[in-house]
Amino acid sequence: MSTIQKLPLEDIMGDRFGRYSKYIIQERALPDIRDGLKPVQRRILYSMNKDGNTFEKAYRKSAKSVGNVMGNFHPHGDSSIYEAMIRMSQDWKMGEPLIEMHGNNGSMDGDSPAAMRYTEARLAEISGYLLSDIEKETVSTSWNFDDTEKEPTVLPASFPNLLVNGSTGISAGYATDIPPHNLSEVIDATIFMIDHENATLEQVMGLLPGPDFPTGAVVQGKDEIKKAYETGKGRIVVRSRVTTEAMKGGREQLIVTEIPYEINKANLVKKIDDVRVNAKVPGISEVRDESDREGLRIAIELKKEADPQLVLNYLYKNTDLQVNYNFNMVAIDKMTPRQVGILRILSAYIMHREEVIVKRSKFDLRKAEKRLHLVVGLIRMVSILDEVVAAIRASENKADAKENIKISFGFTEEQAEAIVTLQLYRLTNTDIVTLEEERDALNDQILELNAVINDKRTLFNLMKRELREVKKKFGKARKTELQADVETIEIEAHELIAEEETVVSVTKAGYIKRTSPRSFASSNIEEIGKREDDELLFYETLKTTQHILLFTNLGNVIYRPVHELSDLRWKDLGEHLSQAISNFSPNEAIIFVKVVDAFKDEKLLVLTKKGQIKQVELESFSPWRTYRSKSTAYGKLKGEDDRIVMVEPVQFNDVLLISENGYALRFNLDDVPVLGAKAAGVKAMNLKGDDVIQNAFFTSSDSWYLLTQRGFIKRVATSDIPTTTRANRGLQVLRTLKNNNHTVFASGLVYPSKTELSALTEDVNLFTEPVSTDKTAEQQILSVLTDSNEEIDIDLMALALSERTSNGHPISENIRNLQSSQLK
């Protein structure tokens, strides 16, 4: 008959994984709420104690202890056993180390311990208090993995080890993080709980106010500790202990003497030094690890001008000099993993300890009663010694002698056995006194044991006395300082930047960089690194504490702090925005650069090619969370062929719009609303047919020009355009022709003192001269062309006036970018 069963895979997997999960939760990763030990830790302590590897004896090779544990109790590989043994010996991880070790047992720097064949170990003295009375049937036992001997399922635990040493572990669906506590405080809280069964959390916290990490440091957050003690979950801030020391030359250094629990010191020193190397905060000149056998010491040497508190705050915020510790107090409680608070942990320990003391007392009572029975028999035997000796001498053997004295004198089996095995030297008058003293002592002991077993008050007094004994022997002062409030660390961004001058350059195609003044001064402006088809749009000497906003023709704005720009030579190409900005389009170009000292009360005017206009607050573009990788919108386009025509700070109240078909509209900005960055705006100009807005500018000059695609130029007085309201068509400034009609190709304001006239010939040669106040624009154009001595095809020529800023670089449209085919 076949034994093969056909079952759904889902049922099989669920059942098998459920069993596996139950095993690793109960038998591997989580501590027992009573003795605070995981199975591997319990087996190590029990095996070493069973082998006599205790604190008062010589050290023994770790490999031998590991082999005994693996062979008898824990068949999971020697590495897991040795790692558990190592952790129990590390005084920077355990509140009270349970193993004493000779040799390299690792370090706070994360160094690996020596192999177990090199190290020696024995139980620490305090481990004896976890194991005391285990031989008196005080705890339940179970068969080991091969059913050859019994092992304890829990240790007697004379002190609350779960809180004293804490625990950490990850299981299937569960994890635990219980911090170490001060042994004296834990015992005081336990004694209070014994005396006050209904003690409140506030009362217990008066004696046990918070964790006490073996590495010391400072814990902040009393409310979070209370929450964790109440629910089993909470988060506290653990901060290194740092002092300031004066140095020669008026300098100072920060000295770290205590660091957060379970932080790798070597990694911490490296991270602090990385902050120095990358100059993330100004002022650190050197970082040294000066730790020695006297204790931990990290020196952070500061520059003379450094602000120690700023440096320290930055390190607290950005390194493991300050960390969050998350309570997650999960333990095995009555064979089940539970998230427990401090009151449940203490009450579970007290119940366990009560059970241990009762079992121990019953064991001692049985032993005392048995001994008393023998002592009473021996005393009676001495009183009739001659008769007993005669009966024994008349017997054939030991068994016959036992039977004779039982029948003749009424002794019990146990008493008769004790009498016949008694040594002759014991039969003296002095021995009678000893036996009577022992009888009295046994009677007193039996009375005490019965009182412990039958009277709770006596039992709890004994429990408290034993706890005080542990406290007296192993109690130490608290290492960790507790602070009620969590100190908020606020660092202004500008405080982290070393202020220095740098030259920032931006090209129209989106290449950006900063250059040292030295590199800039040693180069010509024309030598800037750029593509042949690109144009330098902006360059200016700025400070590293300033910011820039880059506005594109597609309505996007990019924010960059100056100090974050790549520091390159003037002749280097620079970093393209698409390398960092994921939504930078191939057809996107920079049209305006705004330097920002602070995002204050300032407005920008935004105008699109299809006639949408709005004002937008500059503070709308204060740094957003993803500014390093994404741009944000400042204008909304209508269609793929729409573009931003104008984006400029609002400095004047009148604006003049020029359409491609030659209409000019002038209106007041009071008609233009202030809208959000992503809003489309309102109608600026009533455009007919395929007409679009060619340009716009504030009316800050008494005249302006327009240039047509046929190479004709016209200068118009600003006063000739009346101020009306927005959304009108405007005044026609170009006459309509039947054939080859003029359209506006370029336009702009005329500033006689700051304007240059440029002409581009068929051979793409540019001629420039300043605009004169005693010549008309047309006369000056002719002068430029005549002086060039070149043959000029008027149909392939374009003329433009371009405004120049005081530092000499063009900011409006430049004709040099245009191909001759476009001019036709």
NUMAR-69062 format. One record per residue (C-alpha): x, y, z. Coordinates in steps of 0.1 Angstrom, whole numbers, padded with zeros to 4 digits, always signed. Layout:
residues N
XYZ ...
This chain:
residues 824
+0000+0000+0000 +0014+0034-0010 +0023+0059+0017 +0025+0089-0007 +0001+0116+0001 -0011+0142-0023 -0015+0176-0006 -0017+0212-0018 +0017+0229-0018 +0002+0259-0001 -0008+0238+0029 +0026+0220+0031 +0046+0253+0029 +0023+0270+0055 +0026+0241+0079 +0064+0236+0075 +0072+0273+0077 +0049+0277+0107 +0068+0250+0126 +0101+0264+0115 +0091+0299+0126 +0079+0287+0160 +0112+0270+0165 +0135+0299+0157 +0113+0323+0177 +0113+0301+0208 +0146+0283+0205 +0170+0307+0188 +0166+0345+0185 +0145+0358+0214 +0153+0359+0251 +0132+0344+0278 +0115+0370+0299 +0125+0352+0331 +0163+0348+0329 +0169+0372+0299 +0188+0346+0280 +0186+0331+0245 +0189+0293+0243 +0226+0295+0230 +0236+0318+0259 +0218+0296+0284 +0235+0265+0271 +0269+0281+0272 +0265+0291+0308 +0250+0258+0319 +0277+0237+0301 +0306+0258+0315 +0291+0255+0350 +0285+0218+0346 +0322+0213+0335 +0334+0233+0365 +0347+0262+0344 +0337+0287+0370 +0352+0321+0381 +0372+0307+0411 +0391+0283+0389 +0416+0286+0361 +0407+0298+0326 +0401+0271+0300 +0405+0271+0263 +0374+0286+0246 +0376+0259+0219 +0370+0232+0246 +0340+0250+0261 +0325+0256+0226 +0331+0219+0217 +0313+0208+0249 +0283+0231+0242 +0281+0219+0206 +0285+0183+0214 +0260+0182+0242 +0234+0209+0237 +0237+0231+0207 +0243+0214+0173 +0243+0246+0152 +0280+0251+0144 +0308+0264+0165 +0308+0299+0151 +0274+0308+0165 +0284+0295+0199 +0317+0313+0200 +0301+0346+0188 +0276+0343+0216 +0304+0336+0241 +0324+0366+0228 +0295+0390+0231 +0288+0379+0267 +0325+0388+0275 +0325+0423+0259 +0321+0449+0286 +0311+0476+0260 +0280+0455+0250 +0270+0439+0283 +0259+0458+0314 +0274+0429+0334 +0296+0406+0313 +0287+0369+0321 +0320+0355+0307 +0356+0364+0316 +0380+0360+0287 +0418+0360+0283 +0429+0371+0249 +0416+0392+0221 +0378+0393+0224 +0373+0421+0198 +0370+0458+0203 +0347+0488+0199 +0364+0494+0165 +0347+0463+0152 +0379+0442+0152 +0373+0405+0150 +0382+0384+0181 +0410+0359+0180 +0401+0324+0170 +0387+0302+0198 +0418+0281+0198 +0438+0311+0211 +0414+0326+0237 +0406+0313+0272 +0374+0317+0291 +0356+0310+0323 +0323+0321+0339 +0322+0355+0355 +0314+0356+0392 +0280+0371+0385 +0271+0342+0363 +0271+0320+0394 +0241+0340+0406 +0222+0331+0374 +0231+0294+0379 +0228+0292+0417 +0207+0263+0430 +0202+0248+0396 +0211+0214+0410 +0182+0217+0435 +0155+0209+0409 +0145+0246+0408 +0139+0248+0371 +0123+0225+0345 +0145+0205+0322 +0142+0189+0288 +0161+0163+0268 +0189+0176+0246 +0189+0171+0208 +0200+0134+0210 +0181+0125+0242 +0213+0116+0261 +0210+0142+0289 +0188+0169+0303 +0193+0206+0299 +0175+0235+0317 +0147+0254+0299 +0154+0284+0321 +0180+0294+0347 +0172+0302+0383 +0185+0338+0378 +0191+0355+0411 +0188+0389+0395 +0167+0403+0365 +0192+0396+0338 +0169+0407+0309 +0170+0443+0320 +0205+0443+0334 +0221+0430+0301 +0194+0437+0276 +0191+0418+0244 +0190+0422+0207 +0179+0397+0180 +0160+0391+0148 +0135+0362+0143 +0108+0353+0119 +0083+0381+0121 +0098+0394+0153 +0128+0414+0164 +0139+0426+0198 +0160+0455+0212 +0161+0458+0249 +0187+0482+0263 +0210+0474+0293 +0201+0489+0326 +0219+0497+0359 +0220+0466+0381 +0214+0485+0413 +0185+0505+0399 +0169+0473+0385 +0171+0455+0418 +0157+0485+0437 +0128+0486+0412 +0123+0448+0416 +0122+0451+0455 +0097+0479+0452 +0075+0458+0429 +0077+0429+0455 +0065+0453+0482 +0039+0470+0460 +0021+0446+0438 +0001+0473+0422 +0029+0497+0417 +0025+0523+0390 +0049+0530+0361 +0057+0564+0376 +0067+0549+0409 +0089+0523+0393 +0106+0549+0371 +0114+0568+0402 +0138+0540+0409 +0146+0528+0374 +0145+0561+0354 +0160+0548+0321 +0187+0527+0304 +0223+0526+0315 +0245+0518+0286 +0279+0503+0293 +0294+0529+0269 +0279+0557+0290 +0269+0587+0268 +0238+0609+0273 +0202+0598+0268 +0175+0624+0260 +0138+0619+0260 +0120+0611+0293 +0086+0609+0277 +0099+0584+0251 +0114+0563+0279 +0081+0563+0297 +0063+0553+0265 +0088+0525+0259 +0085+0512+0295 +0047+0513+0291 +0042+0497+0257 +0075+0481+0248 +0082+0505+0219 +0098+0539+0219 +0127+0560+0206 +0153+0579+0225 +0182+0600+0215 +0216+0588+0226 +0243+0615+0223 +0281+0612+0228 +0297+0630+0258 +0318+0658+0244 +0339+0684+0262 +0359+0714+0248 +0396+0717+0256 +0418+0748+0250 +0449+0744+0228 +0479+0766+0221 +0474+0796+0198 +0439+0803+0210 +0425+0772+0193 +0401+0746+0207 +0394+0709+0203 +0364+0688+0209 +0371+0657+0231 +0347+0627+0228 +0350+0604+0258 +0317+0584+0255 +0299+0573+0224 +0264+0558+0218 +0258+0521+0225 +0268+0496+0198 +0284+0523+0176 +0316+0512+0158 +0342+0537+0170 +0365+0533+0140 +0337+0540+0116 +0326+0570+0136 +0361+0585+0135 +0362+0579+0097 +0329+0596+0092 +0340+0626+0112 +0372+0628+0092 +0352+0626+0060 +0333+0657+0071 +0367+0674+0075 +0380+0662+0041 +0349+0672+0022 +0346+0705+0042 +0310+0699+0049 +0313+0721+0080 +0340+0748+0082 +0365+0747+0110 +0378+0711+0115 +0416+0708+0110 +0423+0673+0123 +0406+0642+0137 +0425+0617+0159 +0416+0586+0178 +0435+0589+0210 +0419+0559+0228 +0442+0538+0250 +0439+0515+0280 +0428+0544+0301 +0396+0548+0281 +0380+0561+0249 +0391+0595+0236 +0385+0611+0202 +0401+0645+0195 +0385+0668+0169 +0410+0697+0165 +0394+0730+0153 +0407+0759+0134 +0411+0792+0151 +0381+0809+0136 +0358+0778+0140 +0326+0779+0160 +0328+0748+0183 +0291+0746+0189 +0283+0748+0152 +0308+0720+0144 +0295+0699+0173 +0258+0704+0162 +0267+0694+0127 +0285+0662+0138 +0255+0654+0161 +0232+0657+0132 +0252+0641+0104 +0273+0614+0121 +0268+0586+0147 +0280+0610+0174 +0243+0611+0181 +0219+0583+0172 +0183+0572+0179 +0179+0540+0199 +0146+0522+0193 +0131+0502+0221 +0114+0471+0209 +0111+0450+0240 +0100+0415+0228 +0106+0384+0249 +0093+0349+0252 +0066+0351+0279 +0048+0318+0287 +0062+0302+0255 +0049+0331+0234 +0067+0361+0219 +0052+0392+0234 +0060+0429+0233 +0062+0438+0270 +0066+0468+0292 +0088+0472+0322 +0061+0463+0347 +0054+0430+0329 +0091+0421+0328 +0096+0427+0365 +0064+0409+0375 +0073+0379+0353 +0107+0378+0369 +0093+0380+0404 +0068+0351+0396 +0097+0331+0382 +0119+0338+0412 +0091+0329+0436 +0087+0295+0419 +0125+0289+0420 +0126+0297+0458 +0097+0275+0466 +0112+0246+0446 +0145+0251+0462 +0130+0253+0497 +0111+0220+0491 +0142+0204+0479 +0162+0216+0509 +0132+0206+0531 +0132+0171+0518 +0170+0168+0523 +0168+0183+0558 +0140+0161+0569 +0158+0130+0556 +0190+0140+0574 +0170+0148+0606 +0155+0114+0605 +0190+0099+0604 +0204+0121+0631 +0175+0112+0654 +0182+0075+0648 +0219+0080+0655 +0212+0098+0688 +0189+0070+0699 +0214+0044+0688 +0241+0060+0710 +0219+0057+0741 +0216+0019+0735 +0250+0015+0720 +0260-0017+0737 +0228-0035+0728 +0231-0024+0691 +0268-0034+0689 +0259-0068+0704 +0231-0073+0678 +0254-0064+0650 +0282-0087+0662 +0256-0115+0664 +0246-0110+0628 +0260-0129+0598 +0265-0100+0574 +0254-0064+0568 +0220-0072+0555 +0213-0095+0585 +0226-0068+0609 +0203-0042+0594 +0173-0066+0598 +0182-0075+0634 +0185-0039+0646 +0153-0030+0627 +0134-0058+0645 +0151-0055+0678 +0151-0017+0683 +0125-0004+0658 +0148+0016+0636 +0137+0024+0600 +0154+0012+0569 +0173+0045+0564 +0183+0046+0601 +0195+0010+0601 +0216+0017+0570 +0232+0047+0586 +0239+0027+0618 +0256-0002+0601 +0277+0021+0579 +0288+0043+0608 +0325+0046+0614 +0338+0035+0648 +0355+0069+0656 +0320+0085+0655 +0310+0065+0686 +0323+0090+0712 +0306+0112+0737 +0318+0143+0718 +0300+0130+0687 +0267+0129+0707 +0270+0167+0712 +0277+0172+0675 +0247+0151+0666 +0224+0170+0690 +0236+0204+0676 +0230+0191+0641 +0195+0180+0651 +0187+0214+0666 +0200+0232+0635 +0180+0209+0612 +0148+0216+0632 +0154+0253+0629 +0161+0249+0591 +0129+0229+0586 +0109+0256+0604 +0124+0283+0582 +0118+0263+0550 +0082+0255+0559 +0077+0292+0566 +0092+0301+0532 +0070+0275+0515 +0038+0283+0533 +0041+0321+0540 +0044+0346+0511 +0058+0373+0533 +0086+0352+0545 +0093+0341+0509 +0094+0377+0496 +0117+0388+0524 +0141+0360+0515 +0139+0371+0478 +0146+0407+0487 +0175+0397+0509 +0191+0377+0481 +0186+0406+0456 +0202+0430+0480 +0232+0406+0483 +0236+0407+0445 +0233+0445+0446 +0259+0449+0474 +0284+0427+0456 +0280+0439+0420 +0263+0473+0422 +0280+0502+0403 +0273+0538+0397 +0252+0548+0367 +0273+0556+0336 +0246+0571+0313 +0233+0606+0320 +0196+0610+0316 +0181+0643+0303 +0144+0649+0302 +0141+0668+0269 +0154+0661+0235 +0175+0690+0223 +0165+0701+0188 +0195+0707+0166 +0190+0737+0142 +0217+0746+0118 +0213+0774+0093 +0226+0763+0059 +0247+0795+0055 +0266+0786+0087 +0280+0755+0071 +0295+0773+0041 +0329+0789+0041 +0323+0823+0025 +0346+0830-0004 +0344+0846-0038 +0340+0826-0070 +0331+0833-0106 +0299+0816-0117 +0292+0811-0154 +0261+0798-0172 +0257+0791-0209 +0225+0792-0228 +0226+0754-0235 +0228+0747-0198 +0265+0743-0189 +0272+0757-0154 +0303+0759-0132 +0321+0780-0107 +0357+0791-0112 +0383+0804-0087 +0391+0841-0092 +0427+0830-0099 +0418+0808-0128 +0394+0834-0141 +0420+0862-0139 +0446+0841-0158 +0422+0836-0188 +0404+0857-0213 +0366+0858-0212 +0365+0844-0248 +0385+0813-0236 +0356+0800-0216 +0350+0763-0222 +0318+0758-0242 +0305+0741-0273 +0308+0760-0306 +0271+0764-0310 +0266+0776-0274 +0267+0811-0260 +0279+0825-0227 +0247+0838-0211 +0259+0849-0176 +0291+0853-0156 +0296+0872-0124 +0317+0871-0093 +0295+0858-0065 +0300+0845-0030 +0297+0808-0020 +0269+0818+0004 +0247+0831-0025 +0222+0812-0047 +0212+0813-0083 +0179+0805-0101 +0181+0794-0137 +0150+0800-0157 +0144+0780-0189 +0125+0787-0221 +0101+0758-0212 +0089+0774-0180 +0111+0755-0156 +0133+0769-0129 +0164+0753-0115 +0178+0762-0080 +0215+0759-0073 +0234+0771-0042 +0267+0785-0054 +0288+0764-0030 +0273+0732-0046 +0285+0740-0081 +0314+0721-0095 +0346+0740-0091 +0363+0739-0125 +0388+0760-0145 +0375+0788-0167 +0385+0768-0198 +0367+0737-0188 +0333+0729-0203 +0314+0728-0170 +0287+0705-0158 +0255+0702-0179 +0223+0705-0160 +0210+0673-0175 +0236+0653-0156 +0217+0662-0124 +0183+0674-0134 +0163+0644-0146 +0136+0664-0163 +0158+0687-0183 +0147+0684-0220 +0171+0683-0250 +0154+0714-0265 +0155+0733-0232 +0177+0764-0229 +0185+0789-0201 +0171+0824-0208 +0176+0842-0175 +0198+0838-0144 +0187+0854-0111 +0212+0858-0083 +0196+0854-0049 +0210+0865-0015 +0177+0857+0003 +0143+0847-0009 +0128+0880+0001 +0097+0900-0010 +0104+0903-0047 +0083+0896-0078 +0091+0883-0113 +0072+0891-0145 +0066+0860-0167 +0053+0862-0203 +0048+0835-0228 +0050+0836-0266 +0012+0829-0269 +0003+0858-0247 -0001+0846-0211 +0012+0870-0184 +0015+0869-0146 +0036+0880-0117 +0051+0854-0093 +0067+0858-0059 +0104+0850-0058 +0099+0831-0025 +0079+0806-0045 +0112+0792-0056 +0128+0788-0022 +0147+0754-0021 +0124+0725-0026 +0131+0690-0013 +0142+0675-0046 +0160+0705-0060 +0192+0685-0067 +0175+0662-0092 +0144+0680-0104 +0134+0715-0117 +0101+0731-0108 +0077+0751-0129 +0075+0788-0129 +0052+0792-0159 +0027+0771-0179 +0029+0768-0217 +0001+0763-0241 +0012+0738-0267 +0045+0724-0278 +0054+0755-0298 +0048+0779-0269 +0079+0794-0251 +0087+0818-0224 +0094+0852-0239 +0102+0872-0208 +0111+0865-0172 +0125+0894-0153 +0124+0910-0118 +0097+0937-0116 +0115+0970-0113 +0092+0993-0132 +0054+0996-0134 +0049+0998-0172 +0055+0970-0196 +0057+0971-0234 +0048+0940-0255 +0058+0937-0292 +0041+0911-0314 +0057+0894-0344 +0032+0911-0368 +0042+0945-0355 +0017+0954-0328 +0029+0972-0296 +0008+0972-0264 +0017+0991-0233 -0001+0987-0199 +0004+0990-0162 +0014+0960-0140 -0015+0968-0117 -0035+0948-0143 -0013+0917-0139 -0022+0895-0109 +0003+0878-0087 -0002+0840-0092 +0013+0808-0081 +0044+0793-0098 +0025+0767-0117 -0005+0789-0127 -0009+0797-0165 -0015+0835-0160 -0039+0859-0177 -0043+0872-0212 -0017+0898-0220 -0024+0907-0256 -0052+0901-0281 -0033+0882-0307 -0049+0876-0341 -0043+0847-0364 -0009+0832-0361 +0006+0863-0344 +0027+0857-0313 +0046+0879-0289 +0081+0885-0300 +0095+0904-0270 +0085+0925-0240 +0104+0949-0218 +0098+0975-0191 +0095+1010-0204 +0127+1023-0187 +0139+1043-0217 +0125+1070-0239 +0128+1050-0271 +0130+1014-0284 +0138+0997-0317 +0125+0969-0338 +0143+0950-0365 +0125+0932-0393 +0134+0899-0410 +0142+0919-0442 +0170+0938-0425 +0150+0970-0418 +0153+0988-0385 +0130+1013-0368 +0133+1034-0337 +0102+1043-0319 +0096+1068-0291 +0081+1052-0260 +0057+1081-0256 +0042+1072-0290 +0027+1041-0275 -0002+1051-0252 -0007+1033-0219 -0039+1012-0221 -0050+0979-0204 -0039+0944-0210 -0057+0920-0234 -0060+0947-0261 -0045+0943-0296 -0022+0973-0293 -0010+0999-0317 +0004+0988-0352 +0040+1000-0356 +0048+0982-0389 +0030+0991-0421 +0013+0962-0438 +0026+0955-0473 +0009+0935-0501 +0041+0914-0508 +0069+0903-0486 +0054+0918-0455 +0077+0929-0426 +0076+0909-0393 +0095+0918-0362 +0127+0898-0359 +0142+0915-0329 +0134+0944-0306 +0146+0962-0275 +0152+0994-0256 +0177+1020-0267 +0201+1033-0241 +0224+1058-0259 +0251+1055-0232 +0250+1018-0229 +0239+1005-0263 +0261+0991-0290 +0250+0986-0326 +0260+0954-0343 +0258+0942-0379 +0262+0907-0392 +0273+0903-0428 +0268+0875-0452 +0303+0862-0443 +0291+0861-0406 +0315+0889-0396 +0302+0911-0368 +0309+0948-0366 +0301+0967-0334 +0303+1004-0324 +0287+1024-0296 +0254+1042-0304 +0260+1079-0307 +0236+1105-0294 +0242+1128-0324 +0234+1102-0351 +0202+1083-0358 +0203+1046-0356 +0200+1043-0393 +0230+1065-0399 +0251+1045-0376 +0241+1012-0393 +0252+1027-0426 +0285+1038-0410 +0292+1003-0397 +0285+0988-0431 +0305+1014-0450 +0336+1010-0427 +0335+0972-0432 +0345+0975-0468 +0326+0943-0475 +0301+0935-0501 +0268+0931-0483 +0237+0913-0495 +0209+0932-0477 +0186+0901-0479 +0210+0880-0459 +0219+0907-0433 +0204+0913-0399 +0209+0943-0377 +0203+0945-0340 +0207+0967-0310 +0215+0949-0278 +0214+0962-0243 +0246+0957-0224 +0249+0955-0186 +0275+0975-0167 +0299+0945-0166 +0299+0942-0203 +0281+0909-0213 +0249+0908-0233 +0217+0896-0216 +0192+0900-0245 +0189+0881-0278 +0222+0881-0298 +0221+0878-0335 +0253+0858-0336 +0234+0826-0328 +0213+0828-0360 +0222+0811-0393 +0219+0829-0426 +0192+0805-0437 +0170+0817-0408 +0175+0853-0419 +0161+0848-0453 
